[in-house]
Amino acid sequence: MDWVVLLPPVVAIILALWTRQVFLSLLTGLWLGTTILAGGNPLWGLLGLADQLVGVFQDAGNTRVVFFCLLVGGLIALVQGSGGVDGFVDWVRRRGWGEDRRSSELVAWFVGMVIFVESSITSLTVGAISRPLFDRVKLPREKLAFYCDATSAPVCMTIPLNGWGAYVLGLLAAQEVANGVSLLVQSLLFNFISLLAIVFALVLALTGWSFGPMRAAEERAREHGQLIRPGSTPMIAEEVAGIRPEEGQSGSAVDLLLPIAVMVFMIFVGLYVTGDGDIMAGSGSTSVLWAVSSGIICAFVLYGLPRRSRGWKPVMTPAKVMDLVIKGCSGLVPVTLLIVLAFALGQVSRELEMGPYVVGLIGEGVPSWWLPALVFLVGCFVSFTLGSSWTTYAVMVPIALPLAEGLGLSMPLMLGAVLSGGVFGDLASPLSDTSIISSMSAACDHVDHVNTQLPYASLLAALSAVGFLVAGFLG
């Protein structure tokens, strides 16, 4: 009966995709997991569910991410209420950008490529800058969520000068790898799914090609002007996503770009400070919390300064700023609750030792040249069901590297397989915090984002698996 450890995340994911009731689905999976931990007693499982939710906040990193999600809503409300979003759209149009589908999608892809310091900040920035452009040319919010997602974890793991790289190096150090930096750099060439995701997103932007549910969403937006599916529930409340500046108030692109620039800059500062001078040793969760807080403070000061264009009056009074921050935070309560539920389900799955169980299913006698592809596919399953690439790395690295060393396989190839398997979960899993934040940033329904992106992620995974088979065969 060891297989029952698979049930909590698998049931949660299937229910979410089938019923579109993501909160109820996660609660069901969580209750199922705590019931298993309680020896099958559903009442004790219900009590355990409450303990797991409280336990999320015992981890300082989880708590920082939760506060980050709330404060993101405050920053979004501020830049929209200031007129900064409208000012940015006007500024972009004067330069001939964002006038059509291609240029709008290229802007989203480019922004995601240049901001590689933290996946959540990447998703937030791509959404904040590109949402008005996508809305204007009638591109669906699901397509924007795709770019938020495809340029976050893949880019962060391709250019690992961030917390992602620091985390992997820590795992390599725990395995007593002599030169972890060299191994990580070499493995990047075999991080097939990240490289494919980046190239694939660029090809879609250039060609406009689409298939599956994404094509249906694009046709809906183009023919009927429906940016989100009728009846759907966006991950950010409409009273926040629809905030407009006061009548007659004109904003500037600076009102959007400066707070975001400060936020991105503070990621580097946070990683440098928390890493004692080493960016790759810094704390990602601390840095993102500092960053979004700094962005709000910057907006508070910027909008409070007297402006000549407004008759030497400020854009907003301090009271108005606080009202918008509170309104924005309240509009992000649903996505914050979803993050908490996903964290709790991840905790339960780890307590059930689901990852080691799945890895243990790899039997002896498997041809060695199959192993890189097999490690990748197992990593895909673990990351998809747990919704966490980092947990997948923690499970897979201590197994894949000794396996490679014992069988004489390429260490960079095996590490690349582990990294790729973890990134798949961030691209495809409805439990991934990266996917949740991408849905929030794009202001679309989370299940719609997962449904439209899953065929794309599956295609990339299939191509990557072929790549690992070929690389393993060639040695």
N, C-alpha and C positions, 0 to 999 in steps of 0.2 A: 504493500500500500504506500510505498515511498512516493509514488507518482502524485499523491494528493497535494504535495507541496507546490505543484504547478498550478493548482486550481485558482487560488486567489487572484493573481494578476491576469491569468488567461480569461477567467469568467468576467472580470471587470472590463477587459478590453472588448471581448465579444459583445457584452451587454451594451457598452457605450456605442459601438459601431452599429448595433442592431436597433436599439431603442432611441438613440440620440440623447438619452438622459444621462449625461456624463457624471453628474454629482451622485445620483442614485446608484449608478453602476459602480463607482469607486467605493461608496459606502458598503454596497453588497459584497464586493471583493474583499474589502477590509474586514467586515464582519465574518466572512467565511474564513479568512486567515486567522483571526483571533480565536475563532471557535476551534480550529484545528490545534492551535497552540494550547487551548484550554482542555484538550483531551476529548473534544467533540461535544462539550457542553455549550449549547447556544446562549444560555443566560450568562455564564461566565465569559463567553466570547463577547457579549454585548458590553459587559463591564471592561473587558480588555480593550475593546474598541476605544472607549473614552480615554483609557490610560495611554494608548498609542498616540492619540491626537495630542494629548498633553506632552507626551514624550518628544514630539517634534520640536518643541521649544526648548528642550534640554540641550539640544545641539545649537551652539552659538551661530554656526554657519547657516543652519536652516532659518533661525530667527532673523538673521540679517537679510536673507533672501525674501522673507515674508515682508519685512519693513520696506525693502527695496520695491517690491511689487506695489505696495500701497502708495509710496511716495512718487512712483512713476505716474500715477494718476494725477497727482497734484501738479507735476511738471507739465503734463499734457494739457491740463486745463489752463494753466498759466499762459503757455505759448499760443494757445488758440484764442483765449480771451483778450490777449494783448493786441491781436491783429497780426502777430508775427507770421502765422501760417499764410494768411492772405498776402502779406507783403512779400513773402518768399516766392509764392506762386507768380506774382507780378514780376519779380526780379528774374525768375527763371524764364518766363515768357519773353521778356525783353531780349534775352540772349538766345532765343530760338530753341530752348530746351523744353521738354515736356509738352510739345505741341502735338505729338502723335504717340501711338502705342510704343514704337521702337525706342524713341528717345526717353520716354518715361521709364520703361523697363531697364534701359541701360543706366539711367541715373541710380535706380535702386540697386542694381548689380555693382556698380562702381562704389557707391557708398558702403555697401557691405564688404567690399574687398579692402578698402583702406582703413576700416575700423576693425582691427583684429585683436584688440586687447582683452575683450571679454564678450562671450557669446550673448549674454542678456543685453548688454549695451549696444551691440551690433543690431540685434533685432529691434530694439527700441528706436535707435537712430534711423534705420532704414524705414521703419513705419512712419515716424514723425515727419520725415522729409518727403517721403514718396506718396503718402496717402492722398494729399490734395491733388497731386499730379495724376495718380491712377483714377481718382474719382472724376477728374475733369475729362479724361479721354475714355471714360466708361470701361475701365478694366475692373474685373470683380475683386473684391477684397481677398478672396481665396488666393488669387494670383499674387497679390502683395504679400500675403502670409508665406507663400512659397519662397519668395525672394528673401524675406526676413529669416526664414529657417535655413535655406540653402547656402546663405552666406554667413551664417553664425558659427555653429560647431565645425563645419568643414573648413572654413577659413582659419578659425582659431587653432585647429589641429594641423593645418598645413603650414601656418606661420606661428610656431609655438613660442613666441616671445611674450608669454603671458602665463596666467595661472594654470592653463592646461599643460603647457610644457613643464612647469614646475612640478605639477602633480605626477606626471609620468616619470620625470627624473627621480622623484622621491621613491616611486615603486621600483625603479631600476636599482637605486641605491640599496633598497631593502633586499634585493636579490644579489647584492655584492657584485654588480656589474662593474668592471674595471673602469671603463670610459663610457659613462651613460650618455653624455652629450653627443659623442661621436655615433653611438648606436641609434640614438633618437634621430639625428640628422639623416643617417643612412636609411632609416625606416620610412622617412617621409616620402621617398620615391615609390614605396610599396603601399602607401596609404591610398589605395585605389579609389575607394568610394568618395573620399573627400575631394580628390583631384577631379574625378568624374562629375561630382555635384557642381563644382565651380564651373567647369567647362560646359556642362549641360545647361546650367542657368544662363550662361552667356549665349549659347546657341539659341535657346528659346527667345531671349531678348532680341537677337538679331533677325531671326526668321519668323517669329510669331507662331511657330509650330506648337500644337498641343494635341492631347488625346485624352480619352476617358472622361471622368467627371469634370476635369478642369476645362475641357473643351465645352462641355455643356454649360458650365458656369460662365465662360467667356461669351457664349452665344446669348445667354440670359441677360448679361449686362449690356451687350452691344445692341440687341434687338428690342429689349424691353426696359433698358435703363435701370435694372435691378442689380445694384452693386452687391447686395447680400441676398441669400435665398429667402423668399417670402416665408414667414413663420419661423425663421431661425432666431437664435439668441446670441448676439455678439458678445464677445468676452469683455467688452468695455461698455458700460451703460450708455445709452443714446444721449442722456442728459450731459454726459461728459464728451463723447465723440462729436456731439452737435453743438458744442459751445461756440458762440460767435462773439466778436467784439461788439461793443455798444454801438448803436446806430450813429453814423457819422464819424466813427473813430477809424482812422487809417493807421496801419502798422507798417513796420519796416522789416525787411529780411533779417536784419541784425537782431530783432526781437526773438527770432527763432534760432538763428545760427549761433549767436554768442552763448546762450545758456547751454546749448548742446556741445559747443566747442569746449566750454569749461568742464562739462561733465566728462567728456572724453579725455581731456587733459588730466583730470583728477584721477582717472583710472591709473595712468602711469605713475602719478605721485603716490597713490595708495599702494600700488604694487612695490614701488621703490622703498617707501617708508616701512611697510609691514615686512618686507624682505630684507631689511637692514642693508639697503644699498644694492640688492640683487633683485631685479624685476622678476626674474623667473623663480624666485623663492617667496614671492609675496602672496598675500591672502586675497583670493578673488572675491569672496563674499564681503569682506571688509571694504575692499576697494570700490565695489559697485555701490555700496551703501553711502560711502563718502562721496562718490561721484554724483549720484542723483541728488543728494542733499546740497552739494555745492552748486549744482545746476539751479535748484530752487532758490538758493540764496542769491545767486547771480541775477536771476530773473527778478527777485524782490527788489534788489538795488537798482537794476537797470530800468524797471518800470516805474520806480519811485522818483527818478531824477526828472527835474523840470526840462521840458523840451521847447525849443523855439517854435517848431512846427505846430505845437499845441498851445501857443500863447503863454509859454513858460509854465505850463501845468504838467504834472506827471501823467503817465499813461494810466496808472491805477493808484488809488489810495492804499495804505497798508491794510485797512479793513477789507477792501475788495480783494487784495492779494490773498489774505487768509481765507476769505470765503471761497475763493476758487480752489485753493489748495485742499481745503476740507471737502469741498464738493467733488474734486477729482479723486481724492483718496477713497471717499465713500463709493464712487463709481467703480473702483477696482476691488471691492470686497469679494465679488464672485470669483475673480481669477485668483485672488489670494487664498480663498477657501479651497479652490481646486488644487493649488500648489501644496497646501497643508495636507489634503487628502492623498495626493500623490506621494509626498514624503512619507506619510504614515504607512501607506501600502508598501513602499519600498523597505521600510523598517521591518514590517512583518515578513516580507519575502526573504530578507536577510536572516531573520531569526529562524525561519524554516529551512535555511541553508539551501535555497532553491538553486542558486548559481552552482555551488559544488556538485549538487545532484545532477544537474544537466551535463556538466563537464564530465562527471563520472560515467555517463552513458557511452562515452567514447571507448569502445572496446579495443582489446589488443588485436594485432594482426592487420590493422589498417595500413595499406601501403604508405610509405613515408612521404611520397610526393603528393599524396592526397591531403596530408595534414594541414598545410597552410589554408587550403580552402575549407577544411573541416573546422579548424579553429575560428576562421572568419564566420562561418555559418552558425556555430555555437554562440559566438559573441553576438551575432545579430539577434538570436533568439533571447539570450539573456538580457540584452539592452532593450529589446522591444517589450519584454514582459516586465522588467524592472523600471523602465523609463529613465535609466541613468547610465550614461557612458562611463562615468568615473567609477561607479560600483562594478561595472563590467570589467574595467581595467584592473581593479583590485582583485577580482576573481581570476581573470585569465592570465595576467602577466606571470604570477608565480607558477603557473602550469605550463604555459607556452614556451617560456625561455629555457627551463630545464629540459623540456622535451626536445627542443631544437638542439641544445648542446649534446644531449645523450645520443641523438640519432644523426648528428652531423649535418643538420639542416641550417640554412641561412638564418642567423639571428635577426638581422634587419627585416627579412621577409616575414618571419613569424611575428615580430613586433608590429609590423605594418598590418598584418592580418588582425591582430588584437585591436589596434587603433581603428581600423575600418569597421570592425564589428560593433565597437562602441558608438561610433558616429551614426551608424544606421538607426539606432534607437532614438537619437536626437532628431533624425529626419522623419521617422515613421511612427513612433509610439505616441499614443494619446496621453500617456503618463509622463512624458518628458517635460521638464520645466522649460526647456528651450522651445518646444512646440507650443506650450501653453502661452508663453510670453510672446511668441510670434503671432498667435491668434489675437492676443490682446492688443499688440502694437498695430495690427492691421484692422482691428475692430471688426472681426468676423466671428462667426460661430466656430467653436473649436472642433466639433465633430466634422463640420464641412471642410475645415482646413485639413484634417487628417484624411478624410475620404478623397479629397482631390489630390493630395500629395502622395498618398500611399502607392498608387501605380507608378509614379515617377521614382520614388525611393526603391520600389521593388525592381524596376528596370535597372537602376544603378547597382543594386545588390547582385542581380543576376550577372551583369557584366563584370562586376568585381570578382565574383566567384570564379568565372571563367579565367579572369586574369590570374588569380591565385593558383588555379589548376595548371595553367601554362607555366607560371613562374616556378611552381613546385616541380613540375616535370623537367624543366630546363636546369633546375638546380641552382 
